[in-house]
């Protein structure tokens, strides 16, 4: 029996449920985060339910036309970004099955991914940052924590999950440096500048606790990622500013570029594998472009 014949036989014998279990096992062995596992479970759960409703149960039965119809159904009820996210999960499944030689032909190769508008995502303006800072000027424990939290997010560009995972003792209060475990369990260094470190140290003194304790705490104990997100949203409402944790990440990237950082340093700081996502953060204005040219004009720079 040839390899192709063996692969076809395996494909014919493979149910959707078995294929999904194989994929899930691969993700867990690869030590992906719980959040990533939840994403695949949601995306592929939608795909499986859609196929089962149409009587498709064997992997070999799934064709490119099924995938296109599924995508079309999603586009009728979901936003483009959500559709794209689910289709990335479907693509990852079929690519995995192809690598494992459980498919003779990958139907996803015949399907074009849905297009996304290349919109520039908004960052905070300096005025908005000032309003957020004003909203944290109080002296009670909540204000001290919120000021440290806002400045930490703004100065480091941490993801929400990375910020929530910080422990007492992670940040060196002499240097402002800390190691962060990001997506794909990749370690990188973050740094708090002098002003942020001052607010952070003030919070740390007030917070107390021992090394290894969850850093951010609220009235009911350690704060989860959801708790931090809700805190930022409430703070934004109090300041009259639309605020959420990821907006600080975009603002950090943009402000660093405006302050003269090179794009590769910003990429490393934020923990991006490539520059594709970072480009969506860079809502540079015409004034930014003019200033960059004034500084780096090819002709003016000639002797």
N, C-alpha and C positions, 0 to 999 in steps of 0.2 A: 504494500500500500504506500503510495507517495505521500509526501508531507502535505500537499494540497488536499488529497483525499482524506487524510487523517484529520486535518483541520476542519474540513467540511463535516465530517462525521461528528466531531466534537461540538461544532456549532449547532448541528441538528438536534443533538441530545441536550443542549444547554437551554434551560428555561430562563426567563427574565429574572425571576427571583434568585436563581443560582448565580447568574451573571452579576447581579447587584451585590450579592453576598461576597463574591470574589473581589469585586471592586472595593467594597467596604473594608474587607480584610487587608487589602493592599494599602489603603489610606491609613489604617490603624498601625500597621507594621512600619509605615513610613513616618510615624509619630507626628502626624498632623494635629493641629490644635483642635479642642472640642468644638470651637466655633466653625472651623473648616468642615469638620465631620457633620455638623448640623446643617451647614449649607448644602453639602452634597445630598444629605438625607432628604432635605426639602425639595431640591431641584429634581432629583431622580425619582422621588416619590410622586411628584406631579406627572412626570413622564410615564412612569409605570401605570398609574391610575388611568391616564389617557389611553394607553395602549390596551389595557385590560378591558376597558369599556367598549373597545372595538374588537374584542375577541382575539387579540394578539398575545400569545403567551410564550412562543418559542423565539429565541434570539434570531434564528435564520429567517423568520417571517418579517422582521423589521427592515423596511426599505427606505430609501431617500424620500419617497413620497409621504410616508408616515411622518417623518421628521419635519418635513415642510408644512404639512397640515397641522401638526402639533404647534409649530412656531406661529402659524397664522392664527390659530385659536388663542394663543397667549397674547398676541398683538391686539386682539379684540377686547381684552379686558385688563391689560397691564401696561405700565409705562415702559418705554424703550429700554431703560437701564435694567429694569427687572426682567424683561424678556431676554436680554443679552446675558444676564447673570445665570438664568436657568439653562440657556443654550450652551453656555460654557461648561456647565456640569454634564450635559448630554455629550458634548464633544469629548470631554475628559474620559467618560465611560467608554466610548467606542474606541478612542485612541489606546486606552489600556487593554481592551479586549483584543485589539489588533496586535499590539506588542506581545501579548501572551499567546498569540497564535490560536485564539479561540474564534476568530472570524476569518473567512476566506476573503471577503470584501467588506471594507468599512464604508457603510452607506453615508456616513457623515462627510466623507471626502467629496461627495457630490452636492453637498448643501452649503450655500453661502450663509455665513453668520449675519444676523440682522445688523444694519448700520446704526451707528450712534452719532448723534449730533456732536460735533467737536466744540461744545460750549465751554467757555472759560468759567470756572467755578469762582464765586465771589470770596474775597477775603475781608477781614475787618478793616475799616478805615482808621486812621489815627484818632479821629473824633470818637468813633465807637469804642476804641480801646480806652480812651480817656474816660468815657462814661462808665465802662465796666470797672475801671480802677476806682472811680468815685463811689461806685456802689459797694465797694469793699473797704471803705475808709474807717468803718467802725472799729471799736476796740474789743468787742466781745469775741469769744472763741470761734464762733462761726465766721465772722468777718476775717479774722486772722487766717483761718484755714482757707477760705475762699480766695483771698488775695494770693496766698502761696500757690493754690491750685491753678488759678488763672495765669500767673506768671510762669509757672512750671510748664504748662501746656504751650504758652506762647513762645517761651525761650528755647524749648527743646524740640518742638514738633512731634512729641510722642503721640502714638496712637492711643485711643481710649483704653484698650485692653492693656497696653504697656504701662500706662499711667496708673491704672487700677492695681496692677501687679507689684508696684513698688512697695518695698518693705522698709521699716525703720533700720537704718544702718547702710542702706544701699548707696546713698549719696554721701560722698566724702565732703564734709562741711568745711574743710580747709580749701579744697580745690574746686568744688562744685561738680566733680566728675562722678559718673556712675556707669555701670555696664547694664545694658538692657537686652533682654532676649525677645527678639521680634518675630515676624512671620518666618515660617520655615525653620524655627529654632536657631536663627542666625543672630549672633551676638554683635552688638555695636556699642560705641561709647556715646553717652549724652553729656551735655555740659550746661550748668546753670551759670549765667553771668553774675557779676557782683550784686546788682540790684535785686535780681531774682533770688539769689542765694541768701541775701539778707532777710527777705520775706519768708523764705523757706526755713531758715534757721530759727526765726521767731516762732513759726508754727511748730517746729520740732520741739522746741523748749516747752511750749505750752502743752503739746500732745503727750510728752513723756513716753512711757512704754519701754520695752526691751528690744534689742536687735532681733529682727525676724518677724516682728509684729507687722500687720497690715498698716501701711503708712497713713492712708486717708481714713479718718473715722468721722462718724456723724453721731447724732443723738442716740441712735439705737445700735451703735457699734461700728465695725468695719464697713466701709463703703464698697459696694460692688461697682462694676462698670456702669450698670444701669443707674445706680444711685448718683454717681458722678455726673452722668449725662443729664439727669433730672435737676441736679444742683446748678449746673451751668445754664440750663434752660430757664430756670427760675431767676437766676441772677441776671440773665439777659432781659427778661421781662421787667424786672425791677429797674434796669438801666435804660429801658426803651430800645433795646438792641436785639436783633435776631441772632441768637448765639447757640452753638452746639460744639462739642469737643473737636470735631474734625475741621471746623472752620479755623481753629487756632493753628492747626497743622499747615493749612494752606497759607495762613498769614505769616507764619514763621518762615516758610520757604521764600515767599515774596519779599519780605522785609530783609532777609539775609542777602538776597540778590541785589536789592536796592542799596544795601550797605556795602556792597563790593565783593561779596563772597562769590567764588566760581561755582558754576552749576554742578560740577562733580562733587564738590564738598557738601553742597546742599543735598544732593542725591544720597550720599553716604550718611549724612546726619539723619535723614528721614527713613533710611533703610529700604529704599526702592531698588529693585533688581535692575531696572532700566529707566531710561528717561521718559518713556511714554506717558506714565501716569503723572509725572512731575510737570510735564508740559501743560496739563489741564489746570494746574494750580497758578500758572503764571499770568495773572490778569494785569499785565503791565499796561500802563496808560501811554498816550502819545508823549506826555512829558517825560516818562521813563525812557522812551526810545530816543528822544531828543537829547536828554542828559547823557545817555550812553554814547551817542555819536559825538557830542562835544568832548567827552573824555577820551574816546578811542578813534577819532576820525583818522582814516588811513592817510589822507593827504596832509592834514595838520601835524601828523606824527612823523612826517618825513623830515630829514635834515635838509 
